[in-house]
């Protein structure tokens, strides 16, 4: 069925985050951002920590996303993620505390420490949540 919209569904293990009709989606992939318009060739890809942006008319909306997968069909995109938060759902104080905690831990350990990359990922997630909450 041909359409000028994409059905965007975003889910985490805990809940369905979003189910809306959109004009365009821009998502953070492991190889960089990718865009999807109605009628896009189907594909399956990974999603990394970042901002998933979607357009409804002239309005851009954002979702803070974590790692997962995206399945693109001609007029539907399903995104299954470890975590996803809409801006209004983000607790900015909690995200700031997570950022400070990760920065503090990173300052105490070296690159050779087994926890270094986990703390770096925690900092990345916190900064992403802060950015999306402030948009």
N, C-alpha and C positions, 0 to 999 in steps of 0.2 A: 504494500500500500504506500503510494507516494505521498509525501507530506512536506511542508516547509518548516517543520519543527522536529526536535529530537526529544524523546522521552528519556530524561536523566533520572536514574535511580542510584542512590548512594546508600550503602548499608555497612554497618560494623557488626561484630559478633553480638552486640548488645541491643541494637535497634536499627530500624530503618531511619536514616537521617533525612533523606530527601526523596521525593518522587514528584517531579515537575516537568512541564513542557518547556523547552528552551530553544533559542535560536542558534546558539553556539556554545561549545565547551572548550576550555583550555585547561589542560591538566599537566602536573609535573610527572614526567616519566623518568626512568632510570637513565635514559640517554638524552634527556632534555625535555623541554615542554613540547606538547603536541596539541594540535587543535582538531576539533571535530565539528563538521557542519552536516546538515541534513543530507542524506544520500551518500555519506562517506562509505568507502570500501570497508567491509568488515575486517576486524583484526582483534587480537588479544595481546595485551601488553602489561608490563608492571608499572606500578605507580609508586613514587617516592614521596618523602616528606616535603610538603610545600602547600601552595595555595591552588586549589581547584577553583577556577573562575568560570562562571556561566553568564550568558547574556539572555535577558528576556526583554525584547524590544531594544530600547536604548539604555536600559539599566544593567549594570554589571554587579553581580553578587559573588561572594567568596565563601569558601569552605576551607577550614584548616584540615588537611588530610595527612595521614601517616601511610606507612607502606601497605601495599595491596596489589590488586589486579583490576584492570578495566577490560571489559568486553564491549567492543563497538560493533553494532549492526548498522544497517542502512539508516534507520530512523529511531534507534534506541541505543543507549549507553548505560551499562550496568557497571558500577564501581563497588568492589568489595574490599574493605579496608580494615586494618587493625584498629584504627580510630579515625573519627571524623567529627568535627564540631562546627556548627554554624556560629557566626560572630556573637549573637545574643546568648549563646549557651556557654561561652568561654568565661571562666572566672579569672579576670585579669590579675587579681591579687595572687591567686594560686599559681598562675603562669609566671608571674614575676618572682615568686619565691622559688619555683623550680629552676628558673634561669640563674638566680643567685646561688642556689645550692650546687648546680652543675658547674658554674664558673669557679666557685670555691674549691670544689673537688678537683677540677682540672688544674688549678694553680698548685695543688699539693702533690700531684702525681706526674710522672714523666711519660713520654711517648711509648716507652717500653713496658709500662705497667699494663697488666691484662685488662684493667677496667677503663683505660684511657678512651677507647673508641665508644664504649657504652656511655660514658659521661659526655662525650662529644655529641652523640646522637640525642641524648637527653637535652643538651643545650640547644640543638637544632630544633627539636620539637617545641621547646618552650618559646624560642624566638619566633617560630612560625605562628604559634597560638597568639602571642602578643601582637604580632603584625596584623593578623586577621581580625583580632578584636578591636584594633584601633582604626580599621578602614571605615 
